[in-house]
Amino acid sequence: MSAANNNSVLNIPAFWKAQKQDWRVTVIRTSLERLGYKMVLPYLTLYIIMLGATKTQYGFINSLGMVMGGILAPVIGAVIDSKGPKRVYVFGILILIGGYLALACANIWQVAALGLFLHAMGQRLSGQSCATICGNCLANCDRAKGMLVCESLAAGILGMVGPMLSGWILVNMMKVNGTPTDPNSIRPLFWAAFIFAVISLLIVIFKLSFNTWGTVKAKKQSNMILDGLAIIKADKNCRKWMLIAAVGGMPMAMVTPYVQVYAAEFKAADAATLAGMVTATALTSVLLGYFMGIISDRYGRKPVLFTTIALYLAGLVLLITTKRIPLLLFVGMLQGFQEIGATVAGSIGHELVPHRIMGRWIGATSMFTSLFSALMAAVSGIIYDNIGAQWVFILYIVCELVIRVPLLISLPETLRHPVDESKFANI
């Protein structure tokens, strides 16, 4: 039973107090990182392209960070199981800080490429630590609510503030009219993100414990790759989940990086509209995320996830077809369902294996997802430049409908589906 069961599910302060400190620390860390990231997100791709990179080059740049993060993921998972997530968390945030620093100082696209590479790798590693903490600190009956308190309320509110602040800075301080065309007008935003990342690092260093949830056996395991393969072989649902997670990770690789560029180039969106789209995305999370978490924890993960997938895909169709700039804000709102859905999907992934191997399981899924996303990131840039920008979004829509949705239908509802410990006894 949840520690917060005596309180109303709508009593968020009581829910917050009932949870473990490590989870509360990671919520604060994630919120600060989200504030900085959402400040730069509306203009990140534009910035690198303005420095001279093509869409194809941008795709390969984005891909490299995902490849490295994927290669490191199983090693990181084993370290988390044996030593706890704090060391990995600090390492990942340091890499993230280096990425923002390189982006802020870049005068040529190659330096910005290094920054994007470090940013992608740092996000992957720090996110792996964050996911392990959520997987171990939250009970099943609280997991979706807890993850969506982080995603939708804490990070979501600051995720709204970020693009509103950056849009105001560009329009009122940097005097940008229309779509930004000078990379120097965007550069101060990366310094702001750098500062928020440093603050989040200090919070993790001084407030996060050195807790570990791995077993002695896990600490003696020396072959992380074989360990990950053993987990996948142990249960057919884990095998299904690898493909489900891979398609679920595609938006960050091939959709989100190009939405703002597509809106600017094909819909004539100005700086304020680009910022408004990202703000609208966060608004959806703030208004609906926790509520959908309550439904997910009470009635099941899959109905909520199917709903978010449908609404997100509808937003992409609208992005491709609309000719009205005001509707781009509605596109931004529908994009918020991808963030909610990704969090609900994370709840499912955490409920497929025992807690003692959570780090290695997340490492295995992170590796496969990262490598698949890296391929899609590289392909998406080529598609954008040579076939047609809209086909980047269409390819993702097809993958959702043909691969992820059918596999999700065949997956059991994990909310009340107990893990069969015997399948993982030898891991």
C-alpha positions in Angstrom: 0.0 0.0 0.0 1.1 3.5 -0.7 2.3 5.7 2.1 0.0 8.4 0.8 -3.1 6.2 0.7 -4.7 8.0 3.7 -4.6 11.2 1.8 -6.7 12.3 -1.2 -5.0 11.6 -4.5 -5.5 15.3 -5.2 -3.6 16.3 -2.1 -0.3 16.8 -3.9 1.6 18.3 -0.8 0.7 15.3 1.2 1.7 13.0 -1.6 5.1 14.8 -1.9 5.8 14.5 1.8 5.0 10.8 1.8 7.6 10.0 -0.8 11.3 9.3 -0.2 13.9 12.1 -0.2 15.9 10.8 -3.1 12.8 11.0 -5.3 12.0 14.5 -4.2 15.6 15.6 -4.9 15.5 14.2 -8.4 12.2 16.0 -9.1 13.9 19.3 -8.1 16.9 18.5 -10.3 14.8 17.5 -13.3 12.7 20.7 -12.9 15.8 23.0 -13.0 17.2 21.1 -16.0 13.9 21.3 -17.7 13.7 25.1 -17.1 17.1 25.6 -18.9 16.3 23.1 -21.7 12.9 24.6 -22.5 14.5 28.0 -22.7 16.7 26.9 -25.6 14.5 24.2 -27.2 12.5 26.6 -29.4 15.7 27.8 -31.0 18.2 25.0 -30.6 18.0 23.5 -34.1 17.7 27.0 -35.7 20.9 28.1 -33.8 23.0 25.3 -35.1 21.7 25.7 -38.7 22.3 29.5 -38.5 26.0 28.7 -37.6 26.3 26.8 -40.9 25.1 23.2 -40.4 22.7 21.5 -42.9 19.7 19.5 -41.7 21.6 16.3 -42.7 24.6 17.4 -40.7 22.4 18.2 -37.7 20.9 14.8 -37.9 24.3 13.1 -37.7 25.4 15.4 -34.9 22.3 14.5 -32.9 22.9 10.9 -33.7 26.5 10.7 -32.3 25.5 11.7 -28.8 22.8 9.0 -28.8 25.2 6.4 -30.0 27.7 7.1 -27.2 24.9 7.3 -24.6 23.6 3.9 -25.9 27.1 2.3 -25.8 27.6 3.5 -22.2 24.1 2.6 -21.0 24.7 -1.1 -20.0 27.9 -0.2 -18.1 26.1 2.7 -16.4 23.2 0.3 -15.5 25.6 -2.1 -13.8 27.3 0.7 -11.9 23.9 2.0 -10.7 22.9 -1.5 -9.5 26.2 -2.0 -7.6 27.0 1.6 -6.4 23.8 3.5 -6.6 22.7 6.3 -9.1 24.4 9.3 -7.4 27.9 8.9 -9.1 26.3 8.4 -12.5 23.9 11.3 -11.9 26.8 13.7 -11.1 28.8 12.4 -14.2 25.8 12.9 -16.5 25.1 16.4 -15.3 28.7 17.4 -15.7 28.6 16.3 -19.3 25.3 18.2 -19.7 27.0 21.3 -18.3 29.9 20.9 -20.8 27.3 20.7 -23.6 25.7 24.0 -22.7 29.1 25.6 -22.3 30.2 24.6 -25.8 26.9 25.8 -27.3 27.1 29.1 -25.5 30.7 29.7 -26.8 30.2 28.3 -30.3 31.1 30.6 -33.2 31.1 27.8 -35.8 28.7 24.9 -36.2 31.4 22.3 -35.4 31.7 23.7 -31.8 28.0 23.8 -31.5 28.0 20.2 -32.8 30.3 19.2 -29.9 27.8 20.9 -27.5 24.9 19.0 -28.9 26.8 15.8 -28.7 27.6 16.4 -25.0 24.1 17.5 -24.3 22.5 14.4 -25.8 24.9 12.1 -23.9 24.5 14.0 -20.6 20.7 13.9 -20.9 20.8 10.2 -21.5 23.1 9.4 -18.6 21.4 11.7 -16.0 18.0 10.5 -17.3 19.1 6.8 -16.7 19.9 7.7 -13.1 16.6 9.6 -12.7 14.6 6.6 -14.1 16.3 4.2 -11.7 15.4 6.4 -8.7 11.7 6.6 -9.8 11.7 2.8 -10.5 12.9 2.0 -6.9 11.5 4.8 -4.8 7.8 4.8 -6.0 5.3 2.1 -5.3 3.3 0.7 -8.2 0.1 2.4 -7.0 2.0 5.7 -6.9 4.3 5.4 -9.8 2.5 7.2 -12.6 1.3 9.9 -10.3 4.8 10.4 -8.9 6.5 10.4 -12.3 3.9 12.9 -13.6 4.2 15.1 -10.5 7.8 15.4 -11.7 7.1 15.6 -15.4 3.9 17.7 -15.4 3.8 19.8 -12.3 7.3 20.5 -11.2 9.1 20.3 -14.6 6.0 21.2 -16.4 5.5 24.6 -14.7 9.1 25.5 -15.1 8.9 24.1 -18.7 6.3 26.8 -19.3 8.3 29.5 -17.7 11.4 28.6 -19.8 10.1 29.4 -23.3 8.0 32.3 -22.1 11.2 33.8 -20.6 13.4 33.1 -23.6 10.7 34.5 -26.0 10.5 37.6 -23.9 14.3 38.0 -23.9 14.5 37.6 -27.7 11.7 40.0 -28.5 12.3 42.7 -25.8 16.0 42.5 -25.0 17.6 41.1 -28.2 15.1 43.0 -30.4 14.3 40.0 -32.7 11.6 40.7 -35.2 10.0 37.7 -36.9 12.0 34.4 -37.1 15.5 34.7 -35.5 18.3 35.0 -38.1 21.3 35.9 -36.0 22.8 33.2 -33.7 24.2 35.9 -31.4 20.6 36.8 -30.4 20.1 33.2 -29.1 23.5 32.7 -27.5 22.5 34.2 -24.0 19.9 31.5 -23.6 22.6 28.8 -23.4 24.3 30.7 -20.6 21.1 30.7 -18.7 20.7 27.0 -19.2 24.3 26.5 -18.1 23.6 28.3 -14.8 20.5 26.2 -14.1 22.4 23.0 -14.8 25.2 24.0 -12.4 22.6 24.7 -9.6 21.0 21.3 -10.3 24.5 19.6 -9.9 25.0 21.2 -6.5 21.6 20.0 -5.3 22.4 16.4 -6.4 25.9 16.5 -4.8 24.7 17.8 -1.4 21.2 16.3 -1.1 21.0 12.9 -2.9 21.9 9.8 -0.9 24.3 7.0 -1.9 21.4 4.5 -1.8 21.7 1.3 -3.9 19.0 -1.2 -4.6 21.2 -3.9 -6.3 22.0 -7.2 -4.7 25.4 -8.6 -3.8 25.1 -10.9 -6.8 24.6 -7.9 -9.0 27.7 -6.3 -7.6 29.7 -9.3 -8.6 28.4 -9.4 -12.2 31.1 -8.5 -14.6 29.5 -8.8 -18.1 26.9 -6.1 -18.5 26.1 -7.0 -22.1 25.3 -10.6 -21.2 23.4 -9.5 -18.2 21.2 -7.3 -20.3 20.7 -10.1 -22.9 19.7 -12.5 -20.1 17.0 -10.1 -18.9 15.6 -9.7 -22.4 15.6 -13.5 -22.9 14.0 -14.1 -19.5 10.5 -12.8 -20.4 8.8 -12.3 -23.8 7.2 -9.0 -22.4 10.8 -7.7 -22.0 11.5 -8.5 -25.6 8.3 -6.8 -26.8 9.2 -3.8 -24.6 12.5 -3.3 -26.4 10.7 -2.5 -29.6 8.0 -0.5 -27.9 10.6 1.6 -26.1 12.6 2.1 -29.3 9.6 3.6 -31.2 8.6 5.5 -28.1 12.0 7.2 -28.2 11.7 8.3 -31.8 10.1 11.7 -31.1 13.2 13.0 -29.3 15.4 11.8 -32.2 13.5 12.8 -35.3 10.4 14.8 -34.4 11.1 17.3 -31.6 14.4 18.6 -33.2 12.5 19.6 -36.4 9.1 20.8 -35.2 10.4 24.3 -34.6 12.4 24.5 -37.8 9.5 23.2 -39.8 7.2 25.7 -38.2 9.6 28.5 -39.0 10.5 27.5 -42.6 7.1 26.2 -43.8 4.6 28.0 -41.6 6.4 31.4 -41.2 6.3 31.2 -37.4 8.1 34.1 -35.6 10.1 34.0 -32.4 7.1 34.5 -30.2 5.1 31.7 -31.9 8.0 29.3 -31.6 8.3 30.1 -27.9 4.5 29.9 -27.5 4.4 26.4 -29.0 6.8 25.1 -26.4 4.9 26.9 -23.6 1.7 25.3 -24.9 3.4 21.9 -24.7 4.2 22.4 -21.1 0.8 23.8 -20.3 -0.8 20.5 -21.4 1.5 18.6 -19.0 0.6 21.0 -16.2 -3.1 20.9 -16.7 -3.6 17.2 -17.5 -0.5 15.3 -16.5 -1.2 14.6 -12.9 -4.8 13.9 -13.6 -3.8 11.3 -16.2 -1.4 9.8 -13.8 -4.2 9.3 -11.3 -6.2 7.5 -14.0 -3.2 5.4 -14.9 -2.6 4.3 -11.3 -6.3 3.5 -10.7 -7.5 2.0 -14.0 -4.3 1.0 -15.9 -1.4 2.3 -17.9 -2.4 1.2 -21.4 -5.7 3.1 -21.9 -3.9 6.4 -20.9 -1.0 5.6 -23.2 -3.2 4.9 -26.2 -5.0 8.2 -25.6 -1.8 10.2 -25.5 -0.4 8.5 -28.6 -3.6 9.3 -30.6 -3.6 13.0 -29.5 0.1 13.4 -30.2 -0.2 11.9 -33.7 -3.2 14.2 -34.4 -1.0 17.1 -33.5 1.6 16.1 -36.0 -1.0 15.7 -38.7 -2.3 19.2 -37.9 1.3 20.5 -38.1 1.7 19.1 -41.6 -1.6 20.3 -42.9 -2.4 23.6 -41.3 -1.8 26.9 -43.0 -2.9 29.1 -40.0 -0.2 30.3 -37.7 -2.5 30.5 -34.6 -3.2 26.7 -34.9 0.5 26.1 -34.3 -0.1 26.9 -30.6 -2.7 24.1 -30.6 -0.1 21.8 -32.2 2.1 22.7 -29.3 -0.6 21.7 -26.9 -1.1 18.3 -28.5 2.7 17.8 -28.4 2.4 17.9 -24.6 0.7 14.5 -24.7 3.9 12.9 -26.0 5.6 14.0 -22.7 2.8 12.6 -20.6 2.7 9.4 -22.7 6.5 9.0 -22.3 6.2 9.2 -18.5 3.3 6.6 -18.5 5.3 4.3 -20.7 8.2 4.7 -18.3 5.9 3.3 -15.6 5.2 0.3 -17.6 8.9 -0.4 -18.2 9.7 -0.2 -14.5 7.0 -2.8 -13.8 8.3 -5.5 -16.0 11.4 -6.6 -13.9 12.4 -7.0 -10.2 13.8 -3.9 -8.5 17.2 -5.5 -7.9 18.0 -5.5 -11.6 16.4 -2.2 -12.5 19.6 -0.5 -13.3 20.7 -3.2 -15.8 17.3 -3.4 -17.3 17.1 0.4 -17.9 20.7 0.2 -19.2 19.7 -2.5 -21.7 16.6 -0.7 -22.9 18.5 2.6 -23.0 21.2 1.1 -25.2 18.8 -0.3 -27.7 16.6 2.8 -27.7 19.6 5.1 -28.1 21.1 3.2 -31.0 17.8 3.0 -32.7 17.2 6.7 -32.1 20.7 7.5 -33.4 19.8 5.8 -36.6 16.5 7.6 -36.9 18.2 11.0 -36.1 20.7 10.5 -38.9 18.0 9.3 -41.3 15.6 12.2 -40.4 18.2 14.8 -41.5 18.7 13.2 -44.8 14.9 12.9 -45.3 14.4 16.5 -44.4 17.0 17.8 -46.8 16.4 15.4 -49.8 12.9 13.9 -49.7 10.7 16.4 -47.9 10.4 17.8 -44.4 6.9 16.4 -43.8 8.1 12.8 -44.4 10.1 13.0 -41.2 6.8 13.2 -39.3 5.0 10.8 -41.5 7.6 8.1 -41.0 7.3 8.3 -37.2 3.4 8.2 -37.5 3.7 5.0 -39.5 6.1 3.4 -37.0 3.7 4.1 -34.2 0.7 2.6 -36.0 2.5 -0.4 -37.4 4.9 -1.3 -34.6 4.3 0.2 -31.2 0.5 0.2 -31.0 0.1 -3.5 -32.0 2.8 -4.5 -29.5 1.2 -2.5 -26.7 -2.1 -4.2 -27.4 -0.4 -7.6 -26.9 1.4 -6.5 -23.7 -0.4 -7.3 -20.3 -1.6 -4.4 -18.2 1.4 -4.0 -15.8 -0.4 -2.0 -13.0 -1.6 -5.2 -11.3 0.5 -7.8 -13.2 3.1 -9.2 -10.8 6.6 -9.8 -11.9 7.5 -13.5 -12.1 10.7 -13.5 -10.0 11.5 -17.0 -11.0 12.2 -15.9 -14.6 15.0 -13.6 -13.4 16.4 -15.8 -10.6 19.7 -16.5 -12.4 20.4 -12.8 -13.2 
